[in-house]
Amino acid sequence: MSFRQKIFVASTLVVVLLAAITGIVAVVSGQKRLTRGIEADFRRAPTILRERLQKKYGAFRAQVDAWAEDKRYASWLARASAADAPAGRLASADLKAAHDGLGEVLYSSWNQFRVTNDRGVLLYDVADPDALGRDLSSDAAVQRALSGDEVLRVRADGAAPLLEMARAVTIEGDVRGVLIAGDSLEPIRAELESALRARVGIEAGGSGDGSVHTLERDGATWLKAQVSIPGLRPGEVIGRATLERSLSAELRPLERDLVRAMGLGSAAGLAVAVILSLLLARALAAPVGKLATATTEIGHGNFDHRVDIASRDELGLLGRAFNQMAAGLKQRVFFESALRRYLAAPVVEQLIRDPSKLQLGGEKREVSILFFDVAGFTSLAEELPADELVALVNRYLDELVAAIFKYDGTFDKFIGDAVMAFWGAPLEQNDHAARACRAATEMQHAFGRFVDQHADARIRALRGRVGLHTGVAALGNLGSTYIMNYTAMGDTVNVASRLEGINKLYGTSICASEETVARAGWPKARELDLVRVRGRQKPLRIFELFGAGETPPPDALGAYAEGLSHLRARRFADALAAFERASAWGDGACAGVMAVRAAALAADPPPPDWDGAHNLITK
């Protein structure tokens, strides 16, 4: 996909995303707006119900007042009045006469209409003309009407609730009876449904607080509220109306209009996206192409390549950042390649991750120094052709450096056929002495394997010698402005070099100072001697290190240690005997060397202040 196509696709996605977000926001906003409107409509329900019920009761009140003024009704009610009867007891004939008289003159437009006398006895029921004499005095509506209240209530009447009204008929100040009218609530319910555009259900009991709730039914969202039906007195509740309105149905037209608008907007947005993508691609293609070319050059190792983007916008900033990155990569590669010349790969990786660990400017630190030299190399070098000699040296130096890097050592330099290395810098290593000891034994094993592979007896006769010493040394980059080398300097380096040479005197392979053996905690070591090297007054206790399978027999080691003890106690004859036993029991050449020294000291004892150290004349 080309850059222009990507910009077009990105622009299209942005337009579609904006349209989708706009649609979602519009739907959510519309839903909230509709919800608020429905809640406002539901709050109108009690007011509408109150107005319609009061109107209905007003008509009923007018009819009752008309009855009170009509002498026909008044006479029949008076005939059935218990107040006018002797002892308050009515004759059946009087009730029958009142029933028949009322039936002849009674007219009502109500669905239900009943008349009682002043004691709640039923005189006439439009729905059941034969229901005469039924006692309705226990009916709460009749009781309240006889006591002077105006009654309005919702009464359950089969499937549909009925609105019932009751009021006393008062003639010349006396209550003569009660009129009870019942009418269907369906017209009021239908009118409320039309006004609120909602489903309305009316119940005879219960009340409602008007709060609106959301419910899911048949895959659609509805809003539901229950409101109280007010009575005639303030705070009076005579029933409950349940209101339900479909939010989903009212959202559908809005969603259709929104989809249509989004379609038109998306089409216009796509047209704009095409134009913008063409313009933007033309403006971005050239600098992006330069960046792509520069990236390829960097990938090929050309860290001197730079991009030229003159704009002052983000692309220009990106170009300048790219050039800075290229310069930084060049420095990093140079830095890494320089470090890899004398450090093991894991150490280099640690220093690259955390350059703060690197101190190349000069410092003093405790380190462990190693020198490796080859015995017999000088005479071999005089006999071999130059090309064979160089190839030979390079091969065994590869083995030696590999052993140094295996234990994260720092390669210092090649000194002809010899190698110098150290541990503990530039990266701090708490176990630098132990690493140096492991590397020393590894180098001896590697060199032994190397010479054993050759058929040439002169090469097979070569032997490696290692000197190890631990102490404080000066470390840093040493050299000129043209070439530098990270190295260690000082007395610690000189002592390590002397110890490498001491191997020749004692016939050993690895000679280490007491400081190295103690710091490393090396288990396979035995004390060789106490010597005073050239350039130092303080005696140095030296040890022979052994690798795996190299330790002399225990009896020989014990005899050698006994010889050292006798020697330092000036028991030179005993020392001679002990060293001779050690030599006879399989100790190395060092036992013979020490036997010769013990014999010389026995023949020519040292002065009384002799400290037991052997003074080395040569380096």
LINFENBEL-V722582 format. One record per residue. SS is DSSP state (hx for helix, st for strand, lp for the rest). OMEGA is omega in whole degrees, 0 to 359 (* if undefined). Layout:
ss: [SS;SS]
omega: [OMEGA;OMEGA]
This chain:
ss: [lp;lp;hx;hx;hx;hx;hx;hx;hx;hx;hx;hx;hx;hx;hx;hx;hx;hx;hx;hx;hx;hx;hx;hx;hx;hx;hx;hx;hx;hx;hx;hx;hx;hx;hx;hx;hx;hx;hx;hx;hx;hx;hx;hx;hx;hx;hx;hx;hx;hx;hx;hx;hx;hx;hx;hx;hx;hx;hx;hx;hx;hx;hx;hx;hx;hx;hx;hx;hx;lp;hx;hx;hx;hx;hx;hx;hx;hx;hx;lp;lp;lp;lp;lp;lp;hx;hx;hx;lp;lp;lp;hx;hx;hx;hx;hx;hx;hx;hx;hx;hx;hx;hx;hx;hx;lp;lp;lp;lp;lp;lp;st;st;st;st;st;st;lp;lp;lp;st;st;st;st;st;lp;lp;lp;lp;lp;lp;lp;lp;lp;st;lp;lp;lp;lp;hx;hx;hx;hx;hx;hx;hx;lp;lp;lp;lp;st;st;st;st;st;lp;lp;lp;lp;lp;lp;st;st;st;st;st;st;st;st;st;st;lp;lp;st;st;st;st;st;st;st;st;st;st;st;lp;hx;hx;hx;hx;hx;hx;hx;hx;hx;hx;hx;lp;lp;st;st;st;st;st;lp;lp;lp;lp;lp;st;st;st;st;st;st;st;st;st;lp;lp;st;st;st;st;st;st;st;st;st;st;st;lp;lp;lp;lp;lp;lp;st;st;st;st;st;st;st;st;st;st;hx;hx;hx;hx;hx;hx;hx;hx;hx;hx;hx;hx;hx;hx;hx;hx;hx;hx;hx;hx;hx;hx;hx;hx;hx;hx;hx;hx;hx;hx;hx;hx;hx;hx;hx;hx;hx;hx;hx;hx;hx;hx;hx;hx;hx;hx;hx;hx;hx;hx;hx;hx;hx;lp;lp;lp;lp;lp;lp;lp;lp;lp;lp;lp;lp;lp;lp;hx;hx;hx;hx;hx;hx;hx;hx;hx;hx;hx;hx;hx;hx;hx;hx;hx;hx;hx;hx;hx;hx;hx;hx;hx;hx;hx;lp;lp;st;lp;hx;hx;hx;hx;hx;hx;hx;hx;hx;lp;hx;hx;hx;lp;lp;lp;lp;lp;st;st;st;st;st;st;st;st;st;st;st;st;st;lp;hx;hx;hx;hx;hx;hx;hx;lp;lp;hx;hx;hx;hx;hx;hx;hx;hx;hx;hx;hx;hx;hx;hx;hx;hx;hx;hx;hx;hx;hx;lp;lp;lp;st;st;st;st;st;st;lp;lp;st;st;st;st;st;st;lp;lp;lp;lp;lp;lp;lp;lp;hx;hx;hx;hx;hx;hx;hx;hx;hx;hx;hx;hx;hx;hx;hx;hx;hx;hx;hx;hx;hx;lp;lp;lp;lp;hx;hx;hx;hx;lp;lp;st;st;st;st;st;st;st;st;st;st;st;st;st;st;st;st;st;lp;lp;lp;lp;st;st;st;st;st;st;lp;hx;hx;hx;hx;hx;hx;hx;hx;hx;hx;hx;hx;hx;hx;hx;hx;lp;lp;lp;st;st;st;st;hx;hx;hx;hx;hx;hx;hx;lp;lp;lp;lp;st;st;st;st;st;st;st;st;lp;lp;lp;lp;lp;lp;lp;st;st;st;st;st;st;lp;lp;lp;lp;lp;lp;lp;lp;hx;hx;hx;hx;hx;hx;hx;hx;hx;hx;hx;hx;hx;hx;hx;lp;lp;lp;hx;hx;hx;hx;hx;hx;hx;hx;hx;hx;hx;hx;hx;lp;lp;lp;lp;hx;hx;hx;hx;hx;hx;hx;hx;hx;hx;hx;hx;hx;hx;hx;lp;lp;lp;lp;lp;lp;lp;lp;lp;lp;st;st;lp;lp;lp;lp]
omega: [182;181;179;179;179;178;179;180;180;180;179;179;178;180;180;180;178;179;179;179;179;179;180;179;180;180;179;179;179;179;179;181;178;180;179;179;180;177;178;177;181;179;179;188;180;180;180;180;180;181;183;180;179;177;179;181;177;177;179;180;180;180;179;179;179;177;183;182;182;185;180;179;183;182;180;177;178;178;184;184;178;181;182;182;178;181;178;182;183;175;179;181;179;179;181;180;180;180;182;180;179;180;181;186;188;173;180;178;182;177;176;179;182;180;176;175;184;175;178;178;184;178;181;177;183;182;182;185;182;183;182;173;179;182;179;184;179;178;184;181;179;179;181;180;179;179;175;179;170;189;174;182;174;184;177;181;183;183;184;177;184;174;183;181;181;179;180;175;183;181;180;173;181;177;183;180;181;173;180;181;176;182;181;176;184;178;179;179;181;179;178;177;181;183;184;184;185;170;184;173;183;180;182;183;175;180;179;181;177;181;185;179;178;176;179;180;179;177;181;179;180;171;185;176;175;183;179;175;184;175;183;181;179;178;182;178;183;179;183;176;177;184;177;181;184;176;181;182;181;177;186;178;179;180;178;178;181;178;178;180;179;178;178;180;180;178;178;180;178;177;178;180;179;181;181;181;178;181;183;179;180;182;185;188;184;180;178;176;177;180;179;178;180;179;178;179;178;179;178;177;179;184;177;181;180;177;181;177;189;185;181;180;183;178;176;177;178;179;179;177;178;179;177;178;180;178;179;177;179;179;181;180;178;180;182;181;178;180;183;177;182;178;176;184;179;178;179;181;178;181;178;178;182;182;181;179;185;177;183;186;181;179;174;185;175;179;173;185;178;170;176;178;183;177;179;184;185;180;179;180;180;185;185;171;185;183;178;180;181;180;180;182;182;181;182;175;174;180;183;181;177;178;178;182;179;181;173;177;177;177;181;184;167;177;187;178;184;182;172;178;176;180;180;178;359;178;181;179;182;182;185;181;179;178;180;179;179;179;181;179;178;179;179;179;181;180;178;178;182;183;180;181;185;177;182;182;179;178;180;180;181;178;179;177;183;173;182;174;180;179;181;179;174;185;176;177;183;178;181;178;182;182;182;179;176;189;176;182;174;185;180;179;181;180;179;179;179;182;176;179;180;179;181;181;187;181;181;179;181;178;183;178;178;181;181;182;181;182;182;187;186;186;185;180;175;181;179;189;171;188;174;183;181;180;180;178;184;180;182;178;185;185;171;179;178;171;180;176;185;186;176;179;181;180;180;179;180;180;180;179;178;179;178;181;179;184;183;176;178;174;191;178;177;179;179;181;181;181;178;176;180;180;181;182;172;175;182;182;183;180;177;178;182;177;177;181;180;179;180;179;178;180;183;186;177;179;184;182;180;184;178;182;176;182;179;183;183;176;*]
